[in-house]
Amino acid sequence: MKTTPYRIGLILLCLIFVFPFYGVKCTDNDEPEEPDMCGQVQTKTIEWSYDYLQPEENFVYVEEGFYVYDYSPAVTEDVCAYRHVAGTVRIGMHHLYIQEVLYEAEVVYGVLFTYPILEWDSEAYGSDHIQYKGTFEFGMKHVYGDEPGWFLPVIRIFVWDQGTAEDTHEVLRTAIDYINLVYTYYEWQDNSKLYVDF
């Protein structure tokens, strides 16, 4: 069989355009990966036990018959918003005070944003105590984007007015065994250093 110029041209086209891609598998991940947007993971633990409840210092106001106490660590700054913040709040309480002492918790971030901690479980410990455990996980990318973010967990304890501030503070000391906060986040890193201009 004679080889025509047409067939020779067809063979050359196949060698030029098909052979270089032989064995190459295309996937959805062909786009180059962007550099890791976050730095090291950090875990922090804060606990307020009996000696550190200090109701006189943590009292903030009276609301609808309850004295309100706020417990929070220092503001956590330089947070990478590309990864979620996650944590747990544990409150240990004597069971005799569950009607007089209430609680709630939230995380404040940005200027106008709060994440309320709504998922709580309880379990008994000892013969007459209850631990309440709240969990949280939230993202902040919609607020901070590529910039470093910050957040502030706040645990709020409500104690029914006992007639005087001193008596109400004493109920807090008696009712609450501890307030424990553990949370994990990723540090922000300056990603401009990961790019090189040519």
N, C-alpha and C positions, 0 to 999 in steps of 0.2 A: 504494500500500500504506500502510495506516495504521500509525503508530508507536504501539505500545502502551506503557503505563507500564512493563511488564516489560522491553521492549527498551531503553527509556531508562535504566532502572536498570542493565542489563547494560553499556551503553556507558559510563556513569559509573564503574562498578567497574573497567572496563578502563583508563579514563583515570587513575584514582587509583592503582591498584596495579600496572599493567603498564607504562605509559608511562615512569615515572621510571627503570625498569631496562632500558629498551630500549638495546641496544648494549653493556650491561655484561657482561663475560666473567668468569666465576668460575673461579678456579684454586686449586691447592693452596697458593699463596703469598699468599692473602688476609690471613693473620695478619700483624700488624705485626712488622717485623723488630726483634729486640732489638739494643741498641747493641753496637758492636764490643767484645768482651771483652778485647782485647789492645792493647798499645801498639806501639812501634816494634820492628822486627826488628833483632837484633844478631848479628853474626858475630865470633867470637874465634878467634885463631890463636896457639898456643903451641908452641914447638919447643925441645927439649933436644938440642943438638949436642955434639960431643966435649968442648968446654970447659965445658959446663954439665951433664954427666951426673952429676958429683959423687957417685960411688958410696958414699963414706963417709957422706954425709948422707942418701942415699935408701935405704940398707940398713935393712931392718926386722926380719928374722928368718931362721933357717935351717929348712928344711922338707924332710925326706926326701932329704938330701944336696945340696940346692940352697940357695944364698944367694938371698934374695928382695929385690928392690928395687921400691919403689913410686914412680911419677911421676904427679903430679896437679897441676892448677892450684889456685888458691883456689876456695872454694865459690862457685858462681854462684847469686845470690839474686835475689829479686823477679822471678820467672819466671811468665809467664802459662801456666796449665795447659790452656787451651782449644786451644792449638796444640802440635804435636809438636816435640820437640827432635830435631835431626838432625845428624850429623857423620861425620867419618872419622878414623881413626888410621892413621898410616904409621910403620913401623919399618924403617930401613935397616940391613942387617947384612952382615958379611963371610961368604961362603958356607962358609968353613972351620969356622965355629963353630955350624952349625945343629944339631949334636947336643948341644953343651954349653950352648947358650943357648936358652931357650924363652921364650914370652911369652903373655900373656892380657890382656884388658881388660874393664872393666865400668863401668857408671854407677850410682852410689849416689844414691837420692833418698828423701824421707820419712825414716823412721827404720828401717824394716824391709824396704825394697824395693831390689832391685838389678836392673839390666838387663844381662845378659851379652852381650858382643859376640861373636857366633858366626860371622858371615859374613866370611871372609878370602879374599883373592886374593894371588897373588905374581907378581912379574915381575923379571927380571934387569935390572941397570943397571951400567954399567961392564963390566969384564972378569971380576970375581969378587965381585960384590955382589948381594944380593937385597933387594927391597923387599916387605914384607908390608903389605897394606892391609885394614883392617877398617872396615865401615860400620855405622852404627846409626841407628835412628829409633824413638822411643817416646813415649808419652803419659803424663801425670801427673794428668789430670782426676779420676781415681778416687781420688786421694790428697788433692789440694788443693782441688778444686772451684773456687769463686770466689776463694779466698785466694791470696796470693803463694806460689810454691813455690821450691824450691832443688834443685840436683843437683850431683854431684861425679864427673867422669870419673876413673878410676884405670887407669893402664897398669902392668902388673906384669911385671917381667923376672926370669927364673929362671936363675941361673948355677951350673953344677955346681961343687961345692966343690973348689978347687984345692989344698987342704992348709992354706993360711993365708988370713986375711981379705985381706991385702995382695995376694996372687997372684990371688985371686978377683976383687977390685976391678979389677985390671989387665986381666983377661980381658974384663970388661964394657967397659972403655974401648977395648980393641982390637976387640972384636966389633961393637959398636953404633956406627954412623955418626951416627944421629939418631933421635929420637922426635918425631913431628909430630902435633899434635892440632888439628883445625879443627871447630868446631861452631856451629850457628845456633839461636837461640831468640827468642821474643817476650817483650818486657818486660810485666810486670803493670801494669795501671792501675786506679785507684780508680774503679770504675763507678758508685758512689753519686753522683758528681758529674754523671752523665749523666741522672739522673732529677730531675724537679721536682715537688714536692708542691703541689697546689692546695687 
